[in-house]
């Protein structure tokens, strides 16, 4: 009954509250542009494109009587076709509700701001639509791992079942990390170039070429220092409050004694202090346990290959005005020796890279 009332409200009341137009480009069968412009929600088109908030072609479809999609193409951020399938779409006040074999898999719409000419996804009532049709976000986890054969199985086994895929990127290990991770049910990739950033980028490139486009990406270390079951807390602000980026903050009161070295504690304090000084940021940690909307992650155009991955993400999030929050998380002593803070060289290199990124963005226009 509750769902019926909400659905009725959406159908009867929302159309009057959110009466707006959508910018559409129509094409001939040969692919040539036919016309483009603003259309009302009930106007019929034969062929149209949807664009994401960056103006990149996201979806296209062939309509029959303006209501049913004969075929549908999904594009990644670089315009590459990643999925082609048959769908049926109904319109609910401009929201495109997409079905796949009677299961609702998406409910969204894109509109253009006439003043700024920017494309933006309409977020209003998306949460209600998700609730009505019980749409679950697609969450994928990327775990960079180097010689973590003794820890990786614990990490994988304790990740909540809401995750659709766990991707372990073996960063040129010389132990059985890959074998153990695969046996535990993870998708295993291999990256020969050593570096945390290299491993993360490998995972992102793998996801980019998949048919299933995720909603949320979670990054998690493979040393079992984090508590994987806290993933539900990490992604909750994204799902319930439409936050773009969530950082798991390793606060002192939840940290096991010795879990972070003195140089790690000082490095985190210095980096976040500088970000606060130069960018008015509210970060308190560069914690690796984090979640971010997939499309926002793609838009960041991440590039760091080694120690600067986490700070680069946070700096670019600040530059792009992403909505972010920190969630306090527990942190324990890792299994094995840290490849970064456990060595003098690793500590110095990480510090140089992190400070370098902050200075770079401080003076970058």
N, C-alpha and C positions, 0 to 999 in steps of 0.2 A: 504493500500500500504506500509506503514511504517513497519508494522509487517511482511509483506511478504518479504521485503528487508532484515530485520534483520534475519528472518528465513533462507533465502537463504544464507546469510553470514555464519550463523552457520553451515549449512549443507555442503557448498562448501569450505569454507576457514578454519574453525576451525579444521576439521580433520587433516589437514596438520600441523597446528600450535600446536595441542595438541596430536599428535600421541604418545600414551603411552599404557602400558600394565596394566592389572588388575590381582591381585593375587586371585586365585580361588581354592576352595576345592570342589572336586566332590565326590559324595557318591553313593553307590549302593542302591537299593530299600530297603534293610534291614537296612539301616542306617550306614553301615560300610564305613569307608573312602576308596574311590577308588583311587584317586590321587589328588595331589595339585601342584600348580605352577603358573607361570606367563603365561597369555594367551593374544593374540592380541585381538583387539576389535571385530574382525569379526569371531573369533574362536567359534565353537559351543560346548556347554556343555549340558549334560542332567540334571544335578542336581548341585546346587551351594549354597554357603553361602556368605552373606555379613557380615562384622564385623564393629563395630563402632571404633572411634579413640582410645578407651581404650582396643581394642582387644576382646571385648565382642561380642558374636554372636548377630547380630541385625536382619538379615532377611535371609530367605532361599526360594528357589523356584524350581519348576520342569519345565524345559524348553522343548518345542517342536520345533525342528529344530533351537534351539539357539535363538529364537525370542519371542515366546509366553509363558507366564507363565501360567501353568495349575492351580497351587495354590500357595499361598504365605503366609508365617507366619511372624508376627512381634513379636519380643521379647523385653521385658523391660531390664533395665540395669542389672538385676539379672539373666537373661536368662530364665525368665518365659514367656510362650506364652501368649500374650495379644490380639492377633487378628489373625484370620484365614479366608481368603477370596479369591475369584477368581479375578484375575487381568489380564490385557493384557499390556504387556510392549514392547515398541519400543526402539531401541538404537540409540542415536544420539551422535556419537563420544565418546562412552564410558559412556555418561550420560544415566542413566536409567530413562526414562520418564514413569511414571506409571499412568494408566487410571483406573477409577472406573466408570463404566457405561458411558463411553465416556468423562468423566470429568477428566482432568489432576489434580492429587492430590499431586504428588511429582516429583521432577526432580533432581536427585543427583547420585553420584557414590563414591565408596570408593577405594582408592589405598593404597599400602603399600610402605613406604620408604625403599628401599633396604639397605641403610646404617644403619638406626636406627631400622628397623623392626617394625615401628610404623604405625598403620592404620590412615589414614587421609581422611576426606571428601573433595572432589574436589570442591572448591568454585567458581572457574573461570567460568564465564558466567552464573552462577546460577541466577543472578539478571536479565539477559537478558531473560533467559528461563521463569522466573517468569512473566516477562512483556509480553512475547509473548502469554503465555497460561493463563494469568491473575490468577495465583495461589496466593491465599491469605493465609498468615500464620495463623496457629491455635493458638489463644491467650486465655489463661485462667487466671483468676484473683483469688487469694486467699486473703480473708479478715478475719483475726482473730478478734473476737468481744466478748467483755464481758460487759454486761449491756448497750447495745447501741440501745435500742428500739426507742429512739427519734432521732437518727442520721442515722441509717443504711439504711433507705429507701431513704434518700437523696443521699447517696453514690452510692447505686445500680442504681438509676434512672439517675444519671449523668455520668455513665460509657459509653463510646462510643460504638456504635453498632458493631464495628469491633471485639469485644470480643465474643468468642464462648460460654463461660460459666463463670458465676460468682459463686464462691464457698465461702460461709460464714461459718466459723467455730465458732460455739457458744462455748465459753470457760467456760462452767458451769455458764451461766448467771442465775439470779433469777428474770429476768423480761421477757418481750415478744420479745426479740431480734430474736429468731428463727422464731416465728410466723410472725413477721413483714417482715423479710428477705424472707421467703418463699412466702408470699403474693406478694412481689415485684418482684418475678421471679427468685430468686437465688436458687442454690442448697445449702441446709443447712446440715451441719454435726455437730455432738456434741462431744466435747472433755471434759471429766470430770476433767482431770488433769490440774490445772491452770498453765498457763505460755504461753507467746507469742510463744516460740519455739515449745511447745507441739501442739499448734493450727496450726502452719505452717506445722509441720511434718504430722499432721493429713490430711491436705489438699493434701500434696505431696503423701502420701500413697494412698489416694483416686484416684488421677490422675494416679498413677502407675498401678492400677488395671482396668483402663478403656480401651476400645477398641481404642478410639481416642487418638493418641499420639500428644501432643501439640508441637509447635515450640518455643513458648515464654510463660514464667510464669511472671505475674505481682503480686507484693505484695502491698497491700494498707490497711491502717488503716480504721476502721469502725466508727471513731468518727467525721468524716466530717471536719477534720482540713486540709486535702489536697483538691485539686481541681480535682476530678475524670476525668473531661473532658480533662485534660492535659496528660492523658494516651497516646494519639496519639503522643505527643512529646517525651514521655518516651521510647516508642518502636521504634520510627523512626530510631535512630542510628543502632539498631539491624537489621531492615529490609533493610535499604538503604546502610549502611556502614559496615555491618557484625561485628558490635561490640558485645562482649559477655555479658557484664553487664552494665547497666545504672542506676545510682543513681540520684534520684531527690534531688537536693541540696536546702535546705531552706535558701536562701540567705537573708541577712538583708533587702535589698531594696524591696524585694517582700513579706516580712513577716509582718503580721498584728501586731500592738502593743500588747504585752502581750501574743502572740501566743506560744512563747517559754519562759519558766522560766529562770531566771539567772543561775540556776544549770544545765539546759539543754544546754544552750549556752556554759558555761564553760566546761561541760563534753564533748561536741562535739569538742570543740577546743583542749582539752587535748588529746583525743583519736586520732584525726586526726594528731595532732602534733607528737605524739609518732609513729604513723604509717609512717609519713614522715621521722622521725629521724632514725627509725630502718629498714624501708623497702623502703625508697625513694618513698613513695606513694604520689599521687596527690589528695587524697580525702580531702574534706573540711567539710563533713557532714556524719552522720550515718543515714540519712533519711530513713524512712520505705517505702516510695513510690519508688519502684524500679522495674526493669524488667531484666530478665536474660534468655538466651537460655535454654530450658528445659534440653537438654543433658548435658550442662555445669553445671547446677544446680545439676543434679543427680551425676555427677562426683565429686562434692565438698563433698559429703557424710556428709551433715549437721547433727549435733548432739545436739547442744545446745537446752535446753528445756525451758529456761526462758528469761532473759534479754539480753543475749549475742548473740542472733540470727543474728542481723544485722552486728555486728562487726566480728563475725565468718565468715560470707559470704565474707566480704571484705578482711579479712586476707587470707582466703583460695584462693580467686581470685588472690591475689598478689602472693601467693606461687605457684599457677598453671599457672602463667603468662597469665591470661585472659586479653583480650583487654577490657578496661573499660573507661567510660566517665561519667562526671556529667552534668546534665541538670538543670539549675536554675528553680525552681518551686515556685509557690505562696503557702503561708501557712497562715491559719487563726485560730482564737480561736476555739477550739473544742467545741462540744456540750457535756455538762456534765464535770465531774472532771476526770483528768488523773489518771489512776491506777498506774502509775509509778512515774512521776515527781510531781504528786499532793500530794504525801505523803512523809514524811521524810524517812520511811523505804524503800519505793520503790526507792527513789533517791539513797540512800546509797547502796542498793543491786545491782541496775543497774550499778552504778559506779564501785563497786568491781568486778562484773562479766566482764565488758568491759575491765578494766585494766588487769584483770586476763588472758583474752584471748590474749591480746597483749603481755604480758610478756611470756605466754606459747609459742607463736609462735616466739618470739624473740630468745629464747634459744633452740627451737626445730630444730633439724638437718633435 
